[in-house]
Each structure stands twice: as structure tokens, then as C-alpha cells.
Amino acid sequence: QARACMPANRVQFASEIASISYVDGTLIVLLATSREHNDVSGMKITFPGVDGFRLLDESYLARYTASNDFPRGSHLLEVLAGGWSAEENMLQGVEGTRREWLVVTGNACLSAFCPAEPVLAEATWKFQV
């Protein structure tokens, strides 16, 4: 179960996580949603105080995306139940609550544990070969 945290503009097949930066507990994800010549545009998603994260090919998340409780079309979701956090709690035999976020693209996807709302900003940059 999840909720969309961005407008459902449809996740483009060619969208991609362009870069990931992790410094002093802050995770910054650059999400490329379109490219025209050498100009790339998308979103900068900042997770302050991240507790953990993992990057997966979208095919590894098929069991989630096939669920009727999975909102489609948004690049950022908050996982409310049944995600990676629930799996970790079950495997470790612990009870706990933590906020889980999912960055969805047409290619790689990123799961993050972060107690705070991610900070969203539009971003543009030059394509690097």
C-alpha cells in the first residue's frame, strides 16, 4: 500500500535515476524525466536524515507494482504498508515503524527509509557522456 507524493504525470519509460549522492546522512537523487539535445530536466529529491536506501532494477519490484494498492504514474511514493520496511521487520523479528519512500522510474527504482518528508525541487543540467 502506498500513496503518491507527486502529481501522476505518468512515469515515462525513458525516465531514469541520473545520480545518487549520499553525504552526512543526506541522500540526494537526481531524477531525469526528459532530455532535449544536451539539456536534461527532472527533479532533485533530497532525503534528510536517511536511515537506509537501496537501488533496484524496476523488474525486482514487480510484486509491488502489480498490487492493486500501488498508485501508478507518480515518480515519488510513500510506502504505507507491505514494503521493504515490513520485510526487514519480519526478517529481523522486530516491530517498528519507519517511513519508507519509493522513487519510481522507467528503469531503476530507489527505496529509502527517511523519517522526514523528502524535499522536491525541479532541476535541469547538461547531459554528460
N, CA, C and O atoms as CSV, one atom per row, in Angstrom:
chain,resi,resn,atom,element,x,y,z
A,1,GLN,N,N,0.849,-1.169,0.000
A,1,GLN,CA,C,0.000,0.000,0.000
A,1,GLN,C,C,0.895,1.232,0.000
A,1,GLN,O,O,1.873,1.299,0.745
A,2,ALA,N,N,0.555,2.209,-0.843
A,2,ALA,CA,C,1.376,3.411,-0.965
A,2,ALA,C,C,0.502,4.584,-1.374
A,2,ALA,O,O,-0.629,4.418,-1.830
A,3,ARG,N,N,1.070,5.795,-1.194
A,3,ARG,CA,C,0.377,6.999,-1.650
A,3,ARG,C,C,1.323,7.799,-2.525
A,3,ARG,O,O,2.525,7.861,-2.265
A,4,ALA,N,N,0.773,8.409,-3.561
A,4,ALA,CA,C,1.556,9.239,-4.466
A,4,ALA,C,C,1.912,10.550,-3.777
A,4,ALA,O,O,1.067,11.151,-3.113
A,5,CYS,N,N,3.150,10.994,-3.930
A,5,CYS,CA,C,3.617,12.237,-3.318
A,5,CYS,C,C,3.923,13.304,-4.360
A,5,CYS,O,O,4.365,14.401,-4.020
A,6,MET,N,N,3.690,12.987,-5.609
A,6,MET,CA,C,3.859,13.926,-6.710
A,6,MET,C,C,2.666,13.743,-7.635
A,6,MET,O,O,2.006,12.705,-7.587
A,7,PRO,N,N,2.380,14.717,-8.463
A,7,PRO,CA,C,1.284,14.540,-9.425
A,7,PRO,C,C,1.532,13.328,-10.312
A,7,PRO,O,O,2.676,13.013,-10.641
A,8,ALA,N,N,0.471,12.660,-10.691
A,8,ALA,CA,C,0.571,11.478,-11.541
A,8,ALA,C,C,0.688,11.909,-13.000
A,8,ALA,O,O,-0.286,11.873,-13.753
A,9,ASN,N,N,1.886,12.313,-13.382
A,9,ASN,CA,C,2.140,12.745,-14.759
A,9,ASN,C,C,2.528,11.577,-15.645
A,9,ASN,O,O,2.929,11.764,-16.794
A,10,ARG,N,N,2.412,10.415,-15.127
A,10,ARG,CA,C,2.823,9.194,-15.816
A,10,ARG,C,C,4.347,9.088,-15.781
A,10,ARG,O,O,5.055,10.029,-16.139
A,11,VAL,N,N,4.822,7.966,-15.358
A,11,VAL,CA,C,6.252,7.705,-15.334
A,11,VAL,C,C,6.673,7.314,-16.746
A,11,VAL,O,O,6.229,6.294,-17.274
A,12,GLN,N,N,7.523,8.122,-17.349
A,12,GLN,CA,C,7.976,7.846,-18.708
A,12,GLN,C,C,8.910,6.641,-18.710
A,12,GLN,O,O,9.707,6.451,-17.792
A,13,PHE,N,N,8.794,5.830,-19.764
A,13,PHE,CA,C,9.628,4.635,-19.891
A,13,PHE,C,C,11.107,4.990,-19.852
A,13,PHE,O,O,11.904,4.236,-19.293
A,14,ALA,N,N,11.490,6.126,-20.434
A,14,ALA,CA,C,12.901,6.522,-20.500
A,14,ALA,C,C,13.368,7.292,-19.266
A,14,ALA,O,O,14.534,7.679,-19.200
A,15,SER,N,N,12.489,7.526,-18.284
A,15,SER,CA,C,12.937,8.236,-17.081
A,15,SER,C,C,13.975,7.385,-16.357
A,15,SER,O,O,13.970,6.158,-16.457
A,16,GLU,N,N,14.858,8.053,-15.631
A,16,GLU,CA,C,15.990,7.343,-15.036
A,16,GLU,C,C,16.524,8.102,-13.834
A,16,GLU,O,O,16.432,9.327,-13.771
A,17,ILE,N,N,17.076,7.376,-12.894
A,17,ILE,CA,C,17.834,7.996,-11.813
A,17,ILE,C,C,19.193,8.349,-12.399
A,17,ILE,O,O,19.983,7.465,-12.732
A,18,ALA,N,N,19.460,9.645,-12.523
A,18,ALA,CA,C,20.686,10.114,-13.162
A,18,ALA,C,C,21.875,10.058,-12.214
A,18,ALA,O,O,22.994,9.762,-12.635
A,19,SER,N,N,21.637,10.345,-10.921
A,19,SER,CA,C,22.734,10.284,-9.950
A,19,SER,C,C,22.182,10.153,-8.547
A,19,SER,O,O,21.043,10.519,-8.257
A,20,ILE,N,N,23.032,9.617,-7.688
A,20,ILE,CA,C,22.721,9.467,-6.265
A,20,ILE,C,C,23.930,9.974,-5.501
A,20,ILE,O,O,25.068,9.605,-5.794
A,21,SER,N,N,23.667,10.827,-4.515
A,21,SER,CA,C,24.740,11.348,-3.677
A,21,SER,C,C,24.340,11.140,-2.212
A,21,SER,O,O,23.225,11.476,-1.813
A,22,TYR,N,N,25.250,10.590,-1.427
A,22,TYR,CA,C,24.986,10.365,-0.009
A,22,TYR,C,C,26.123,10.977,0.796
A,22,TYR,O,O,27.261,10.511,0.737
A,23,VAL,N,N,25.802,12.041,1.559
A,23,VAL,CA,C,26.805,12.722,2.366
A,23,VAL,C,C,26.192,13.072,3.713
A,23,VAL,O,O,25.134,13.698,3.775
A,24,ASP,N,N,26.853,12.671,4.788
A,24,ASP,CA,C,26.457,13.032,6.154
A,24,ASP,C,C,24.974,12.761,6.440
A,24,ASP,O,O,24.301,13.585,7.060
A,25,GLY,N,N,24.471,11.616,5.993
A,25,GLY,CA,C,23.096,11.236,6.285
A,25,GLY,C,C,22.041,11.831,5.381
A,25,GLY,O,O,20.849,11.593,5.576
A,26,THR,N,N,22.465,12.606,4.389
A,26,THR,CA,C,21.519,13.174,3.425
A,26,THR,C,C,21.700,12.485,2.081
A,26,THR,O,O,22.809,12.391,1.554
A,27,LEU,N,N,20.591,12.008,1.539
A,27,LEU,CA,C,20.595,11.340,0.241
A,27,LEU,C,C,19.961,12.280,-0.779
A,27,LEU,O,O,18.851,12.773,-0.576
A,28,ILE,N,N,20.676,12.522,-1.878
A,28,ILE,CA,C,20.153,13.374,-2.954
A,28,ILE,C,C,20.062,12.533,-4.219
A,28,ILE,O,O,21.037,11.918,-4.652
A,29,VAL,N,N,18.865,12.520,-4.800
A,29,VAL,CA,C,18.603,11.752,-6.006
A,29,VAL,C,C,18.239,12.722,-7.126
A,29,VAL,O,O,17.309,13.517,-6.985
A,30,LEU,N,N,18.977,12.657,-8.244
A,30,LEU,CA,C,18.616,13.431,-9.431
A,30,LEU,C,C,17.847,12.502,-10.350
A,30,LEU,O,O,18.353,11.458,-10.762
A,31,LEU,N,N,16.636,12.885,-10.664
A,31,LEU,CA,C,15.734,12.074,-11.466
A,31,LEU,C,C,15.549,12.749,-12.822
A,31,LEU,O,O,14.980,13.837,-12.907
A,32,ALA,N,N,16.035,12.096,-13.886
A,32,ALA,CA,C,15.896,12.635,-15.243
A,32,ALA,C,C,14.568,12.176,-15.829
A,32,ALA,O,O,14.293,10.980,-15.912
A,33,THR,N,N,13.751,13.142,-16.234
A,33,THR,CA,C,12.452,12.790,-16.814
A,33,THR,C,C,12.363,13.116,-18.298
A,33,THR,O,O,11.537,12.538,-19.003
A,34,SER,N,N,13.201,14.034,-18.789
A,34,SER,CA,C,13.208,14.320,-20.224
A,34,SER,C,C,14.570,14.870,-20.637
A,34,SER,O,O,15.326,15.413,-19.831
A,35,ARG,N,N,14.847,14.704,-21.928
A,35,ARG,CA,C,16.107,15.198,-22.472
A,35,ARG,C,C,15.849,15.750,-23.861
A,35,ARG,O,O,15.225,15.103,-24.702
A,36,GLU,N,N,16.343,16.961,-24.083
A,36,GLU,CA,C,16.276,17.570,-25.398
A,36,GLU,C,C,17.686,18.024,-25.747
A,36,GLU,O,O,18.222,18.949,-25.136
A,37,HIS,N,N,18.271,17.373,-26.720
A,37,HIS,CA,C,19.669,17.588,-27.106
A,37,HIS,C,C,20.546,17.308,-25.882
A,37,HIS,O,O,20.557,16.180,-25.389
A,38,ASN,N,N,21.272,18.298,-25.385
A,38,ASN,CA,C,22.137,18.092,-24.214
A,38,ASN,C,C,21.535,18.626,-22.927
A,38,ASN,O,O,22.203,18.639,-21.893
A,39,ASP,N,N,20.285,19.068,-22.972
A,39,ASP,CA,C,19.628,19.595,-21.784
A,39,ASP,C,C,18.726,18.526,-21.162
A,39,ASP,O,O,17.831,17.991,-21.816
A,40,VAL,N,N,18.978,18.233,-19.906
A,40,VAL,CA,C,18.200,17.240,-19.171
A,40,VAL,C,C,17.363,17.977,-18.130
A,40,VAL,O,O,17.846,18.905,-17.480
A,41,SER,N,N,16.129,17.570,-17.977
A,41,SER,CA,C,15.296,18.155,-16.933
A,41,SER,C,C,14.664,17.043,-16.110
A,41,SER,O,O,14.486,15.918,-16.575
A,42,GLY,N,N,14.336,17.389,-14.889
A,42,GLY,CA,C,13.746,16.404,-13.999
A,42,GLY,C,C,13.559,16.970,-12.606
A,42,GLY,O,O,13.171,18.125,-12.435
A,43,MET,N,N,13.839,16.145,-11.619
A,43,MET,CA,C,13.613,16.503,-10.222
A,43,MET,C,C,14.853,16.202,-9.390
A,43,MET,O,O,15.595,15.256,-9.656
A,44,LYS,N,N,15.050,17.031,-8.382
A,44,LYS,CA,C,16.049,16.777,-7.348
A,44,LYS,C,C,15.244,16.405,-6.097
A,44,LYS,O,O,14.440,17.197,-5.607
A,45,ILE,N,N,15.470,15.203,-5.596
A,45,ILE,CA,C,14.756,14.730,-4.408
A,45,ILE,C,C,15.787,14.562,-3.292
A,45,ILE,O,O,16.728,13.779,-3.413
A,46,THR,N,N,15.594,15.309,-2.208
A,46,THR,CA,C,16.529,15.272,-1.081
A,46,THR,C,C,15.861,14.589,0.103
A,46,THR,O,O,14.786,14.994,0.545
A,47,PHE,N,N,16.515,13.541,0.612
A,47,PHE,CA,C,16.047,12.817,1.791
A,47,PHE,C,C,16.952,13.181,2.967
A,47,PHE,O,O,18.061,12.657,3.063
A,48,PRO,N,N,16.505,14.073,3.872
A,48,PRO,CA,C,17.339,14.448,5.020
A,48,PRO,C,C,17.260,13.379,6.109
A,48,PRO,O,O,16.175,12.903,6.440
A,49,GLY,N,N,18.392,13.011,6.653
A,49,GLY,CA,C,18.401,12.038,7.745
A,49,GLY,C,C,18.004,10.641,7.327
A,49,GLY,O,O,17.328,9.936,8.075
A,50,VAL,N,N,18.419,10.230,6.132
A,50,VAL,CA,C,18.067,8.899,5.623
A,50,VAL,C,C,18.702,7.810,6.487
A,50,VAL,O,O,19.856,7.926,6.900
A,51,ASP,N,N,17.938,6.753,6.753
A,51,ASP,CA,C,18.421,5.639,7.579
A,51,ASP,C,C,18.942,4.475,6.753
A,51,ASP,O,O,19.723,3.666,7.253
A,52,GLY,N,N,18.525,4.377,5.502
A,52,GLY,CA,C,18.960,3.301,4.627
A,52,GLY,C,C,18.342,3.501,3.269
A,52,GLY,O,O,17.300,4.142,3.132
A,53,PHE,N,N,18.997,2.942,2.255
A,53,PHE,CA,C,18.436,3.025,0.911
A,53,PHE,C,C,18.990,1.883,0.073
A,53,PHE,O,O,20.039,1.315,0.377
A,54,ARG,N,N,18.256,1.559,-0.997
A,54,ARG,CA,C,18.713,0.548,-1.934
A,54,ARG,C,C,18.209,0.908,-3.324
A,54,ARG,O,O,17.141,1.498,-3.484
A,55,LEU,N,N,18.997,0.541,-4.317
A,55,LEU,CA,C,18.679,0.803,-5.704
A,55,LEU,C,C,18.421,-0.532,-6.386
A,55,LEU,O,O,19.229,-1.455,-6.286
A,56,LEU,N,N,17.289,-0.631,-7.083
A,56,LEU,CA,C,16.916,-1.871,-7.750
A,56,LEU,C,C,16.424,-1.599,-9.161
A,56,LEU,O,O,15.859,-0.542,-9.442
A,57,ASP,N,N,16.643,-2.555,-10.038
A,57,ASP,CA,C,16.002,-2.513,-11.339
A,57,ASP,C,C,14.507,-2.659,-11.112
A,57,ASP,O,O,14.085,-3.389,-10.215
A,58,GLU,N,N,13.697,-1.969,-11.920
A,58,GLU,CA,C,12.253,-1.987,-11.690
A,58,GLU,C,C,11.663,-3.387,-11.746
A,58,GLU,O,O,10.612,-3.626,-11.151
A,59,SER,N,N,12.303,-4.318,-12.441
A,59,SER,CA,C,11.758,-5.678,-12.532
A,59,SER,C,C,11.748,-6.380,-11.171
A,59,SER,O,O,10.933,-7.277,-10.953
A,60,TYR,N,N,12.640,-5.990,-10.252
A,60,TYR,CA,C,12.661,-6.594,-8.922
A,60,TYR,C,C,11.508,-6.103,-8.043
A,60,TYR,O,O,11.238,-6.673,-6.986
A,61,LEU,N,N,10.841,-5.054,-8.484
A,61,LEU,CA,C,9.712,-4.507,-7.723
A,61,LEU,C,C,8.367,-4.894,-8.321
A,61,LEU,O,O,7.333,-4.348,-7.933
A,62,ALA,N,N,8.375,-5.827,-9.257
A,62,ALA,CA,C,7.141,-6.202,-9.958
A,62,ALA,C,C,6.061,-6.690,-9.004
A,62,ALA,O,O,4.878,-6.448,-9.246
A,63,ARG,N,N,6.438,-7.371,-7.930
A,63,ARG,CA,C,5.417,-7.856,-6.993
A,63,ARG,C,C,4.689,-6.709,-6.300
A,63,ARG,O,O,3.531,-6.854,-5.907
A,64,TYR,N,N,5.363,-5.567,-6.148
A,64,TYR,CA,C,4.712,-4.394,-5.571
A,64,TYR,C,C,3.865,-3.675,-6.615
A,64,TYR,O,O,2.705,-3.345,-6.371
A,65,THR,N,N,4.467,-3.434,-7.791
A,65,THR,CA,C,3.777,-2.648,-8.813
A,65,THR,C,C,2.552,-3.366,-9.364
A,65,THR,O,O,1.651,-2.724,-9.904
A,66,ALA,N,N,2.507,-4.682,-9.234
A,66,ALA,CA,C,1.340,-5.443,-9.694
A,66,ALA,C,C,0.174,-5.363,-8.705
A,66,ALA,O,O,-0.953,-5.730,-9.040
A,67,SER,N,N,0.441,-4.886,-7.503
A,67,SER,CA,C,-0.588,-4.792,-6.468
A,67,SER,C,C,-1.628,-3.732,-6.823
A,67,SER,O,O,-1.303,-2.700,-7.410
A,68,ASN,N,N,-2.868,-3.997,-6.465
A,68,ASN,CA,C,-3.938,-3.014,-6.671
A,68,ASN,C,C,-3.758,-1.780,-5.797
A,68,ASN,O,O,-4.330,-0.730,-6.088
A,69,ASP,N,N,-2.956,-1.893,-4.709
A,69,ASP,CA,C,-2.727,-0.769,-3.796
A,69,ASP,C,C,-1.535,0.100,-4.201
A,69,ASP,O,O,-1.130,0.991,-3.455
A,70,PHE,N,N,-0.975,-0.162,-5.387
A,70,PHE,CA,C,0.188,0.583,-5.855
A,70,PHE,C,C,-0.274,1.705,-6.788
A,70,PHE,O,O,-0.768,1.428,-7.881
A,71,PRO,N,N,-0.119,2.984,-6.369
A,71,PRO,CA,C,-0.530,4.083,-7.254
A,71,PRO,C,C,0.422,4.192,-8.446
A,71,PRO,O,O,1.640,4.119,-8.286
A,72,ARG,N,N,-0.127,4.361,-9.601
A,72,ARG,CA,C,0.689,4.433,-10.806
A,72,ARG,C,C,0.788,5.872,-11.312
A,72,ARG,O,O,-0.101,6.696,-11.095
A,73,GLY,N,N,1.906,6.143,-11.995
A,73,GLY,CA,C,2.058,7.423,-12.659
A,73,GLY,C,C,2.845,8.470,-11.906
A,73,GLY,O,O,3.123,9.530,-12.465
A,74,SER,N,N,3.217,8.222,-10.664
A,74,SER,CA,C,3.957,9.199,-9.867
A,74,SER,C,C,5.390,8.709,-9.648
A,74,SER,O,O,5.630,7.522,-9.429
A,75,HIS,N,N,6.334,9.650,-9.714
A,75,HIS,CA,C,7.740,9.289,-9.502
A,75,HIS,C,C,8.110,9.117,-8.027
A,75,HIS,O,O,9.139,8.511,-7.726
A,76,LEU,N,N,7.304,9.631,-7.108
A,76,LEU,CA,C,7.628,9.519,-5.681
A,76,LEU,C,C,6.404,9.012,-4.925
A,76,LEU,O,O,5.311,9.567,-5.034
A,77,LEU,N,N,6.612,7.956,-4.166
A,77,LEU,CA,C,5.547,7.353,-3.364
A,77,LEU,C,C,6.012,7.222,-1.924
A,77,LEU,O,O,7.199,7.035,-1.657
A,78,GLU,N,N,5.070,7.322,-1.001
A,78,GLU,CA,C,5.346,6.922,0.373
A,78,GLU,C,C,4.708,5.554,0.559
A,78,GLU,O,O,3.510,5.385,0.333
A,79,VAL,N,N,5.510,4.582,0.969
A,79,VAL,CA,C,5.018,3.225,1.196
A,79,VAL,C,C,4.393,3.197,2.585
A,79,VAL,O,O,5.055,3.491,3.581
A,80,LEU,N,N,3.132,2.845,2.642
A,80,LEU,CA,C,2.395,2.849,3.904
A,80,LEU,C,C,2.337,1.479,4.565
A,80,LEU,O,O,2.239,1.388,5.789
A,81,ALA,N,N,2.397,0.421,3.777
A,81,ALA,CA,C,2.350,-0.943,4.318
A,81,ALA,C,C,2.842,-1.923,3.261
A,81,ALA,O,O,2.666,-1.706,2.062
A,82,GLY,N,N,3.461,-3.001,3.726
A,82,GLY,CA,C,3.825,-4.099,2.844
A,82,GLY,C,C,5.066,-3.910,2.008
A,82,GLY,O,O,5.259,-4.657,1.048
A,83,GLY,N,N,5.909,-2.964,2.314
A,83,GLY,CA,C,7.112,-2.711,1.520
A,83,GLY,C,C,8.369,-3.331,2.109
A,83,GLY,O,O,8.313,-4.309,2.854
A,84,TRP,N,N,9.496,-2.742,1.758
A,84,TRP,CA,C,10.799,-3.205,2.208
A,84,TRP,C,C,10.902,-3.150,3.730
A,84,TRP,O,O,11.441,-4.070,4.347
A,85,SER,N,N,10.395,-2.087,4.337
A,85,SER,CA,C,10.438,-1.948,5.791
A,85,SER,C,C,9.731,-3.109,6.487
A,85,SER,O,O,10.248,-3.667,7.454
A,86,ALA,N,N,8.553,-3.466,5.994
A,86,ALA,CA,C,7.803,-4.592,6.574
A,86,ALA,C,C,8.575,-5.892,6.419
A,86,ALA,O,O,8.585,-6.720,7.330
A,87,GLU,N,N,9.227,-6.079,5.268
A,87,GLU,CA,C,10.038,-7.288,5.051
A,87,GLU,C,C,11.205,-7.336,6.035
A,87,GLU,O,O,11.476,-8.379,6.631
A,88,GLU,N,N,11.891,-6.212,6.206
A,88,GLU,CA,C,13.029,-6.172,7.135
A,88,GLU,C,C,12.583,-6.442,8.570
A,88,GLU,O,O,13.247,-7.178,9.299
A,89,ASN,N,N,11.461,-5.849,8.975
A,89,ASN,CA,C,10.950,-6.096,10.322
A,89,ASN,C,C,10.650,-7.577,10.529
A,89,ASN,O,O,10.976,-8.136,11.576
A,90,MET,N,N,10.028,-8.218,9.533
A,90,MET,CA,C,9.695,-9.633,9.631
A,90,MET,C,C,10.970,-10.486,9.684
A,90,MET,O,O,11.068,-11.397,10.507
A,91,LEU,N,N,11.930,-10.203,8.826
A,91,LEU,CA,C,13.174,-10.980,8.786
A,91,LEU,C,C,13.983,-10.837,10.077
A,91,LEU,O,O,14.617,-11.793,10.523
A,92,GLN,N,N,13.959,-9.649,10.672
A,92,GLN,CA,C,14.736,-9.394,11.876
A,92,GLN,C,C,13.958,-9.660,13.148
A,92,GLN,O,O,14.512,-9.590,14.245
A,93,GLY,N,N,12.668,-9.967,13.009
A,93,GLY,CA,C,11.843,-10.253,14.179
A,93,GLY,C,C,11.651,-9.052,15.084
A,93,GLY,O,O,11.598,-9.190,16.306
A,94,VAL,N,N,11.548,-7.885,14.491
A,94,VAL,CA,C,11.356,-6.671,15.282
A,94,VAL,C,C,10.064,-5.989,14.870
A,94,VAL,O,O,9.568,-6.169,13.758
A,95,GLU,N,N,9.539,-5.208,15.788
A,95,GLU,CA,C,8.402,-4.365,15.468
A,95,GLU,C,C,8.895,-2.939,15.474
A,95,GLU,O,O,9.663,-2.530,16.346
A,96,GLY,N,N,8.459,-2.215,14.522
A,96,GLY,CA,C,8.884,-0.820,14.472
A,96,GLY,C,C,8.166,-0.105,13.362
A,96,GLY,O,O,7.576,-0.710,12.466
A,97,THR,N,N,8.234,1.176,13.449
A,97,THR,CA,C,7.659,1.979,12.378
A,97,THR,C,C,8.744,2.909,11.868
A,97,THR,O,O,9.463,3.542,12.641
A,98,ARG,N,N,8.841,2.972,10.601
A,98,ARG,CA,C,9.740,3.923,9.950
A,98,ARG,C,C,9.071,4.321,8.640
A,98,ARG,O,O,8.294,3.559,8.064
A,99,ARG,N,N,9.378,5.496,8.195
A,99,ARG,CA,C,8.798,5.957,6.936
A,99,ARG,C,C,9.640,5.439,5.779
A,99,ARG,O,O,10.870,5.488,5.797
A,100,GLU,N,N,8.935,4.945,4.782
A,100,GLU,CA,C,9.600,4.390,3.606
A,100,GLU,C,C,9.116,5.133,2.365
A,100,GLU,O,O,7.930,5.426,2.218
A,101,TRP,N,N,10.054,5.427,1.485
A,101,TRP,CA,C,9.778,6.178,0.265
A,101,TRP,C,C,10.272,5.375,-0.923
A,101,TRP,O,O,11.236,4.617,-0.817
A,102,LEU,N,N,9.606,5.545,-2.051
A,102,LEU,CA,C,9.992,4.832,-3.263
A,102,LEU,C,C,10.064,5.826,-4.416
A,102,LEU,O,O,9.083,6.504,-4.721
A,103,VAL,N,N,11.230,5.909,-5.056
A,103,VAL,CA,C,11.422,6.719,-6.253
A,103,VAL,C,C,11.273,5.766,-7.432
A,103,VAL,O,O,12.033,4.806,-7.562
A,104,VAL,N,N,10.294,6.032,-8.288
A,104,VAL,CA,C,9.958,5.139,-9.390
A,104,VAL,C,C,10.354,5.774,-10.714
A,104,VAL,O,O,10.029,6.934,-10.969
A,105,THR,N,N,11.058,5.019,-11.560
A,105,THR,CA,C,11.369,5.472,-12.912
A,105,THR,C,C,11.048,4.333,-13.877
A,105,THR,O,O,10.626,3.252,-13.466
A,106,GLY,N,N,11.254,4.595,-15.160
A,106,GLY,CA,C,11.062,3.554,-16.161
A,106,GLY,C,C,12.192,2.547,-16.152
A,106,GLY,O,O,12.130,1.539,-16.857
A,107,ASN,N,N,13.226,2.805,-15.362
A,107,ASN,CA,C,14.374,1.913,-15.281
A,107,ASN,C,C,14.631,1.561,-13.818
A,107,ASN,O,O,13.896,0.758,-13.243
A,108,ALA,N,N,15.644,2.139,-13.215
A,108,ALA,CA,C,15.961,1.832,-11.818
A,108,ALA,C,C,14.968,2.509,-10.871
A,108,ALA,O,O,14.381,3.542,-11.193
A,109,CYS,N,N,14.798,1.902,-9.705
A,109,CYS,CA,C,13.952,2.461,-8.656
A,109,CYS,C,C,14.755,2.478,-7.365
A,109,CYS,O,O,15.660,1.664,-7.178
A,110,LEU,N,N,14.421,3.410,-6.474
A,110,LEU,CA,C,15.158,3.551,-5.232
A,110,LEU,C,C,14.184,3.535,-4.064
A,110,LEU,O,O,13.178,4.246,-4.064
A,111,SER,N,N,14.501,2.705,-3.061
A,111,SER,CA,C,13.753,2.680,-1.803
A,111,SER,C,C,14.606,3.368,-0.751
A,111,SER,O,O,15.823,3.188,-0.716
A,112,ALA,N,N,13.968,4.157,0.106
A,112,ALA,CA,C,14.703,4.861,1.163
A,112,ALA,C,C,13.894,4.878,2.442
A,112,ALA,O,O,12.673,5.037,2.422
A,113,PHE,N,N,14.596,4.709,3.565
A,113,PHE,CA,C,13.995,4.901,4.879
A,113,PHE,C,C,14.391,6.303,5.326
A,113,PHE,O,O,15.577,6.603,5.462
A,114,CYS,N,N,13.400,7.160,5.554
A,114,CYS,CA,C,13.670,8.533,5.953
A,114,CYS,C,C,12.509,9.023,6.806
A,114,CYS,O,O,11.360,8.955,6.370
A,115,PRO,N,N,12.781,9.516,8.015
A,115,PRO,CA,C,11.691,9.949,8.892
A,115,PRO,C,C,11.003,11.235,8.433
A,115,PRO,O,O,9.868,11.499,8.830
A,116,ALA,N,N,11.665,12.029,7.614
A,116,ALA,CA,C,11.114,13.318,7.185
A,116,ALA,C,C,10.601,13.241,5.750
A,116,ALA,O,O,11.002,12.375,4.973
A,117,GLU,N,N,9.707,14.166,5.422
A,117,GLU,CA,C,9.243,14.292,4.039
A,117,GLU,C,C,10.434,14.658,3.153
A,117,GLU,O,O,11.229,15.520,3.529
A,118,PRO,N,N,10.576,14.032,2.001
A,118,PRO,CA,C,11.628,14.444,1.070
A,118,PRO,C,C,11.362,15.856,0.556
A,118,PRO,O,O,10.216,16.292,0.456
A,119,VAL,N,N,12.436,16.552,0.237
A,119,VAL,CA,C,12.345,17.897,-0.319
A,119,VAL,C,C,12.445,17.776,-1.839
A,119,VAL,O,O,13.392,17.185,-2.358
A,120,LEU,N,N,11.467,18.336,-2.547
A,120,LEU,CA,C,11.411,18.235,-4.007
A,120,LEU,C,C,11.727,19.576,-4.643
A,120,LEU,O,O,11.286,20.626,-4.174
A,121,ALA,N,N,12.503,19.521,-5.723
A,121,ALA,CA,C,12.802,20.732,-6.480
A,121,ALA,C,C,12.988,20.349,-7.943
A,121,ALA,O,O,13.537,19.291,-8.250
A,122,GLU,N,N,12.529,21.211,-8.839
A,122,GLU,CA,C,12.800,20.989,-10.254
A,122,GLU,C,C,14.285,21.165,-10.491
A,122,GLU,O,O,14.948,21.941,-9.802
A,123,ALA,N,N,14.807,20.437,-11.474
A,123,ALA,CA,C,16.238,20.510,-11.748
A,123,ALA,C,C,16.488,20.407,-13.257
A,123,ALA,O,O,15.765,19.718,-13.976
A,124,THR,N,N,17.514,21.099,-13.710
A,124,THR,CA,C,17.990,20.982,-15.087
A,124,THR,C,C,19.504,20.898,-15.054
A,124,THR,O,O,20.144,21.477,-14.176
A,125,TRP,N,N,20.069,20.187,-15.996
A,125,TRP,CA,C,21.525,20.063,-16.085
A,125,TRP,C,C,21.898,19.647,-17.493
A,125,TRP,O,O,21.041,19.272,-18.293
A,126,LYS,N,N,23.174,19.717,-17.785
A,126,LYS,CA,C,23.699,19.321,-19.096
A,126,LYS,C,C,23.977,17.824,-19.091
A,126,LYS,O,O,24.478,17.281,-18.106
A,127,PHE,N,N,23.652,17.170,-20.183
A,127,PHE,CA,C,23.909,15.751,-20.342
A,127,PHE,C,C,25.404,15.509,-20.418
A,127,PHE,O,O,26.113,16.187,-21.163
A,128,GLN,N,N,25.878,14.554,-19.655
A,128,GLN,CA,C,27.300,14.193,-19.645
A,128,GLN,C,C,27.482,12.833,-20.318
A,128,GLN,O,O,26.809,11.866,-19.961
A,129,VAL,N,N,28.376,12.762,-21.276
A,129,VAL,CA,C,28.623,11.493,-21.973
A,129,VAL,C,C,29.565,10.643,-21.165
A,129,VAL,O,O,29.901,9.533,-21.578
